[in-house]
Amino acid sequence: MSCVGEYFAKYRGAGAAGTPIPAWSHTAWSFIGSFIGIAVIGLLQTYYFGPHHFHLMVPAYGAMATLLFSAIKAPVAQPYNTIVGNTLGGIVTVCVTLVLQFFSMDDWVWLGGALTVSLTI
């Protein structure tokens, strides 16, 4: 088998059994819950806060919706962990932004993002 073939053979799971396919009802409720959650955030951003205020639509909400509505039995997907994790992440983001502004580095968005994620974890 060629080097490329060996590499792609790893995607078959190395002989391990695959994950079970969830029931259609679970998939439907995951879709409905995540759609409503993200739609409400988008509608609030568009019609209540407007484009020139703070932004509610952030990429982390997509990942969070995946956890909350698809991996509902995972410990990290519980509402308490979600609320505390987002609150902590918000506090860290504000602190990192203030520190970068203090040192006149507020245009270094890449550094702020990397620090914020790393410090929150």
HURA-V239207 format. One record per residue. N is the residue number from 1. RES is the residue in one small letter. PHI is phi in whole degrees, 0 to 359 (999 if undefined). Layout:
N_RES_PHI ; N_RES_PHI
This chain:
1_m_999 ; 2_s_287 ; 3_c_299 ; 4_v_293 ; 5_g_298 ; 6_e_296 ; 7_y_298 ; 8_f_286 ; 9_a_293 ; 10_k_297 ; 11_y_288 ; 12_r_278 ; 13_g_94 ; 14_a_54 ; 15_g_87 ; 16_a_283 ; 17_a_290 ; 18_g_285 ; 19_t_287 ; 20_p_291 ; 21_i_282 ; 22_p_291 ; 23_a_294 ; 24_w_299 ; 25_s_295 ; 26_h_296 ; 27_t_296 ; 28_a_295 ; 29_w_293 ; 30_s_298 ; 31_f_297 ; 32_i_298 ; 33_g_297 ; 34_s_292 ; 35_f_296 ; 36_i_295 ; 37_g_299 ; 38_i_290 ; 39_a_296 ; 40_v_297 ; 41_i_298 ; 42_g_296 ; 43_l_293 ; 44_l_299 ; 45_q_299 ; 46_t_284 ; 47_y_256 ; 48_y_255 ; 49_f_272 ; 50_g_79 ; 51_p_284 ; 52_h_255 ; 53_h_260 ; 54_f_289 ; 55_h_263 ; 56_l_269 ; 57_m_278 ; 58_v_239 ; 59_p_300 ; 60_a_298 ; 61_y_292 ; 62_g_294 ; 63_a_295 ; 64_m_294 ; 65_a_297 ; 66_t_298 ; 67_l_293 ; 68_l_294 ; 69_f_255 ; 70_s_249 ; 71_a_253 ; 72_i_294 ; 73_k_264 ; 74_a_287 ; 75_p_302 ; 76_v_285 ; 77_a_265 ; 78_q_282 ; 79_p_305 ; 80_y_300 ; 81_n_297 ; 82_t_294 ; 83_i_293 ; 84_v_295 ; 85_g_296 ; 86_n_291 ; 87_t_296 ; 88_l_298 ; 89_g_298 ; 90_g_295 ; 91_i_297 ; 92_v_297 ; 93_t_299 ; 94_v_297 ; 95_c_297 ; 96_v_297 ; 97_t_297 ; 98_l_295 ; 99_v_295 ; 100_l_296 ; 101_q_294 ; 102_f_300 ; 103_f_268 ; 104_s_55 ; 105_m_241 ; 106_d_290 ; 107_d_271 ; 108_w_271 ; 109_v_298 ; 110_w_300 ; 111_l_290 ; 112_g_299 ; 113_g_295 ; 114_a_295 ; 115_l_295 ; 116_t_299 ; 117_v_295 ; 118_s_295 ; 119_l_289 ; 120_t_292 ; 121_i_294
